[in-house]
Amino acid sequence: MANIKSQEKRNRQNEKKRVKNSKVKNSIRTAVKKVQKTIDASKKENPAAVTQSLNLCIKTIDKAASGGTIHKRTAARKKSRLAKRVNAALKQA
């Protein structure tokens, strides 16, 4: 445990950031899973729902990147892989 006042403050700040970053990363994982679930469920009957869920996921990823939770290239990679998956699914349907 820290016994320096500035280090105690730093520990409090780090804990706040850790909790916030964890929530944001969890929301990204949830959004990706929702896209995958939408692809599996309704790619044939409702392709608009797939693209809508993809757009929501991209928005979530962009917010995380702009806030500094994930790197901008990590965000670009995630979006690219997700778009590739969606386009392949829509092409099959």
Buried (B, 14 or more C-beta within 10 A) or exposed (E): EEEEEEEEEEEEEEEEEEEEBEEBEEBBEEBBEBBBEBBEEBBEEEBEBBBEBBEBBBEBBBBBBEEEBBEEEBBEEBBEEBBEBBEEBBEEE
